[in-house]
Amino acid sequence: MVTQMSNKKKEYYHSVYLETDKCVGCTKCVRICPTEAIRVREGKAKIDSTRCIDCGECINTCPVNAIRIISDSLDELKKYKYKLAIISASYAGQFAEDIGLEKALKALFHLGFDDIAEQAMITDITADIIRDYIRTHPKIRPILSSNCPAIVRLVQVRFPSLLSNLLHIESPISMLAKYYRDNITIEEKLKPEEIGIFLIVPSASQVTAVHQPEGTYKHLHDGAIAISDIYCKVMDIQKDLDKDNRKINSYANGLSWAVAGQEAQEIAADDIRTLAISGIHNVIDILSNIESHRLDQYDYIELRSCSQGCVGGSLNVENPFVAENRILNMVRSSKKLDIDNNYFFKLYREGYFDVIPLEPRSIMELDKDIKKAIGLMKKVKETLNKLPGLDCGVCGSPTCKALAEDIAKGNATLEDCIIRTRKLKS
């Protein structure tokens, strides 16, 4: 498990964890990490939990599968009298046409859930709410989507000046969890704590957000289960599903939000100009431009950490391009189903879905004591002048500047730079 480190006495939960025994110290994860959260020391990777945003980039790049994700087990359902599954829109794209979405939804009843809900149910009302938010906050431009937890944490860590630009309302699945818990409490005559609400999710950051909400995730959920885990179970019970004749209506028209760009496209209007970006490193480039006020002409920018959007999440099983194609085909042939939109808009108007302003993660400070920090900054500058400036990552730090900071903090030495050491010996 990731070592829990403290930042302002706060410990961070992470779903991403490192199996040290498997790590071969190749430094690929060091070079790909968007927040410089990983170092390789003594031949093994280490993850700084104050910097990690659970984006999953390291998982996708690790050649020996030493970095994995912890998600909740279906065994957690046993703790509750009534169990609801809220399904990410990307779930629909994981199953081949011979299985189909209806059968994949039926499977959840066989796996122990009493009812199911889809994120796709409320994309229309979410779009209405976001448009209203954009129009009633004209001084904030651009407003940044906050539906992706990894993006929210990225802004906290690397772009704290943009925290006020984040959309400060709850995510669709949080809204849906509130709606169903309220209704189930009345209809089933249960206490709120007797109801277990579990998200079926495509990414590590969504698992983390359930267990440690930041911004747009309140403690409205009781767990998060990987889509890949559910997929395996669905494959195991195919014969049972073939005998299940129940009819399930899917909100397929709202599934498109699993695909990058579809959210921005739906929110766009004559008076609202939108932009969509996917892929964590593309997002970083865009956020840098926003900080420099080069994109103030946009009203709303959709940001997704995974390439192609949620269909590209590391907890999915299907190729994202194949999953995207399936989902868009379903959307084209779908019929719109009704849900009580007035419920969501009323809570939005009353401020229930407002989120507490986020605080930045002060990861860049060298020391809390200003005098000591100034001294360390001087040492970093002096050390940096002794390094080759290649940013090769072979030393176990992502860049020469990062190595200089590590040296100043006492976490590395000049001898860790192999290039410099070889030059001195030659």
N, C-alpha and C positions, 0 to 999 in steps of 0.2 A: 504494500500500500504506500502511497505517496506520504513522505514524512510531513507531518503537520508542523508548519512554521508559524510564527506569530507576527502579525502586523497590526500595531496598535492594540495588542492583546487579543486580537481576533484570530481564531483558528479557522482555516478554510477546509471545507469538505470537498473531496474530489472523487469522481467516478473513474478517472484515469489512474491506473496504477502500474508500477514497474516491477516486473519479476527479475530481481537483481541477478539471480543465478543464471538466467538465460541471456543476459546482456553480454555482448561481446565487445562493447566499447567502440563501435565503428564511427561514432559522432554524426551519423546521418540525421538523427533526431535533433541534435544540437543545431545543425544548420537550417533545419526546416521550421523550428519553433518560432512563431510570430512575436512572442514576448520575451525571448531569451531566457526561458524558464529552466533550461536543461544545461547541465555541465557534465563532462566526463572526467572523473578523477580516479586515479589508480585503476584504470581499465574498466570502470563501471559508470553508467549514467546515474545522475541524481536529479530529481525534479524539485524545484523551489515552489512550494505551494502558494506563496504570496503572488507569484507571477503567472502560474498556470491558469489558463482559462478554459480548459477541457474542450478545446476545439477539435481534437482528434488527429491533427496533422502528424504527430509523432507515431500514432498507431498505424496510419496508412503507409508510413515510410520505413518502419522498423523491419529489417530483413529476416529477423529471427523470432518475430512475434513475442518480444519480451515486454511490450507495453500493451496492456489490455484494458477493458472496461468492466467495472463492477456495476451491474444493474440488479434490480430486485427480482426475487424468485416468485413463481406462482404459489409457492408455499405460504407466502404472506397473506394470501386470500383467506386462509383459515382463521385469521384473527377477527374477521368481521361477519356480521349476520347477513349483510347485503353488499354485493360487490359489483361495482360499475367499471367498465373499461372505456376510457376515452382514447380514441384512435387517431394518431397523426394521419394527415392526408396522404403521406408517402406510403402508408401501408398498402393502399390499393394497387400500387404499381409493382408490388413484389411477386404477385402470383400470376402464373401463365394463364392464358385464356381458357384452358381446359379445366381450371379450378374456378377462376373468376372471383370477383369481390363478394358476391352474395354468399358463396360457400366459405370464403375466408372469414366472413363476419359470423356465420353460423358456428364456426369452430370455437369462437370465444365462449359461447354458451357451454360447449362440451368441456372446455378447460376450466370451468368453475365460476364464470361470471353470470350474474343474474340479469344484467342489462348492458347494453352497449350504446355509446354515443360517438359521433364523429366530429372531429375538428371542422370538417367541411360543412357542418350544419349551420355555422354562424359566420361564414366568411362574408356574406352579403351585409349583415348587420354590422360586422366589424368594419367593413369598408365605409359604411355610412357614418359610424362613430369617428373613424379616423378623418374622414373629410370634414366633419363638424369640428374636430380638434384643430385641424389645419386652419380652417377659416376663423376660428375664435382665438388663435394664437399667431396673429400676423407679424409680430415682432421677432419670432423665432424662425430663421431660415438658414439652411434647410432643416426641416424636422426629420429625424432619423428613425427608422423603424426599430422597434425593440422586441420583436417576436422571436429573435434568435438569441438565446442566452449567452452564447459565446461572443457575440458582437457587443452585448451590454458589458461584459467583463473586459473585453478588449478596450472599449472606451474608458473604463475605469482605470485600466493599467497603463495604457499608452497615450490616450487622448482625453485626459480629465477635463480639459477646457471645453469639451463638447458634451459634457454630461447634461447640460441644460437643453441641448438640442434633441436628446432622446425623447421619443414619444412616451409620455408619462401616464399611460393607461395600461390596464392589465392585458395579458396575452389572451387570444381567443380560447385556448384550452383552460385557462384560469376562469374566465367568464363562464364557460360551459360547466366547469366543476361546481361553481357557486349555484348555478341554475338547477343542476340535478340534485345536489345535496339538499337544497331547499325543498324541492318537489318530492324527493324520496322520503324525507323526514315526515312529511304530511301524509303522503299516500300509503306508505308502509308502516306508519306509526312507530318510527324508530328514532333513537337519539342520534344526533349527528356523528358521535364517536363510534356508533355501531355500523356506520356506512364506510366501506373502503372504496376509495376512488383511485384507480390506477391508470396511468398514462402508458400507452403503447408507443414508444418513441424511436426515432431513427438516429439519434446522436448522443454522444457522451454529455454534452453540455446540458441537454434537457434532463438527463438523469440527475446531474449535479444541481440543477435549478429546483428540482422537486425537493431535494433534501436540504438545500441551503438557498432559499429564494433570494434573489437580488433584483430589486426593481419590479419587473412585471410578473413575477411568480410569487403569489402569497402562499401561505401554508394551507392550501385548499386541496392538496392531493396527498395521498398516503403512500405512494410508491410509483416507480417508473420501471417498466419492463421492456427489454430490448425487442425490437421487431424481429431480429434474427432468432431469438429464443422462441417466440410465438410461431414463426415460420416453420421451425423444425417440428414443433408439436402438431401443427396443421398437417404436415406431410405424414405424420405417424397415424393420424386418425381419418384418413381418406375414406375408408370403408364405412365408418360410422356416419360421415358427412353425406355420403351417397344415399343413405336411408333417411336423412333428415328432410322432411317435406315442408317445414315451416317457411313462410315468406318473410323476407326482410327487405325493407325499402331503404336504399342507400341514398345519401345526399351527394350523389356523384357530381352535381353541378358545382359544388364548392371544393372539389379535390384539386383544382388547378393551382392553389396556393402552395402546393408541394413543389412546384416548378419555379425556378428563379424567373423573376420578371412579371409573373402573373398578378401578384399582389399590387405592384406599382401600376400595372395596366388597368386593373379594376378601379383603383382609387383615382386615377387621372380624370380630370374634368376640364371644361373650358377655362376655368379659373385656377386649376391646380396642375402644375407641371411636375412630373415625376421622373425618377431615374432608378434603375435597378442594377445592382452589382452583386456578383457571387464569387466565392473563393476568397479565403482569408487574406491572402497577400494582395489581391486586387482591392479588397476593402481597405486595407492599410493605406494603399496609394491614394484612394479616394478620400479617406479621412484626413490625410495630410493636406490634400487640396482644399478640403472644407475648412481646416484650421487657417489656411492662408486666404480664405474668403474668395476662392476662385469659382465656387459653385453656389453662390448665393442666389442665382437665378432660379434654382429648383426649390419647389415647395416641400417636396417629400422624397426621400431617398430610401429605397428598400435595400437592406444589406443582409446578405446571407454568408455565413462562414464556409459552408460547403459548396463546392462547385456544382452547378446546376440546381442549387437549392436543397431542400430537405431530401429529395430523391438521391442526393449524393452523400447522405449521412453514413458514418462508419458502422452503424448498427443495422443497416439494410443488408439485403443479400443479393439483390438484382443489380445489374449494370444500370447506372443512372439514366443513360440515354434510352434504354429499353423501357425502364419504369416510367420515364417521362412520356414516351409515346403511348403507353397503355393508358395512362391517366388522362391525357388530352383526348384520346379516342372516347373514353368513358364520358368526359365532360360534353363532348359534341353530341352524344346520343342520350343525354340524361334529361330527366324531367325534374322541375323544381318542386321541392316539398316545403311545407310551411312549418315554421317554428314561431313561438311568441317573441317577436322582435321587440315589442313594447317593454317586455321585462328587462332586456339588456339596456335599452336606451334610457329607461327610467333610472336604473342604477347608475348609469354613466352620468346622467344629468345631476343626480344627487351626490356625485363624487365618490361613490363606493369603489369604482375601478381606478381611482387616482392612486398613484404609487408614491411612496416616500422618496424624496430626492436622494439620489445615490451619492456616496462619498467616493473620492478617488482612492486608489490604492497607492500609497506613497512608497513605491518600490525603488525610486531612483536616488533617494537620499543615501549618502555614504555613512552618515552618522547623525543622530538626533541633536548632538551638541554642535552648534554652528561653527565654533572655533576648530573643533576636530574635523568637521566636514571640509572646511576650507583647506586644512592641512592635507587631508586625503586627496582633495581635488588637485592640489599641487603635485602630489606624488603620482597621481594618475597621469597627469600631463608629462611629467618627467619620464615615467615608465613607457608611455605611448611613443615617445621619441626614440626609444631603444628597440621598439618592435618593428617588423618589416612592413606592416600595413597591408598584408595580403588578405586578411580576413578568411583564411583557409579553414579554420575550425579544427585543425589537427591537434591543437593544444588541449582541446576539450571545452573551450569557450567559443561562442559563436563568432566573435569578432575580436580584433586586436584591442579595441577600446574596452570590450567586456573583460578580456584577460587582464588589462591594466587595472580595471576596477577590482577584479578578483584578487590581484596581487596586493593592491592597496588595503583591501579588507583582510588580508592574511589567508585567503583561501586558495592561493596559487603562488607560483614562483616564476621568475624569468626563465628558469631551466625548462619549464613546461613548453616554451616556444621552441619546437624542434628546428625550425628554419634558422632562428638566431643562433641556437647552440651549434648547429652544423657550420655556420659561417665563422663562428669564433674558433672552431677546431681546425678549419681549413687554412 
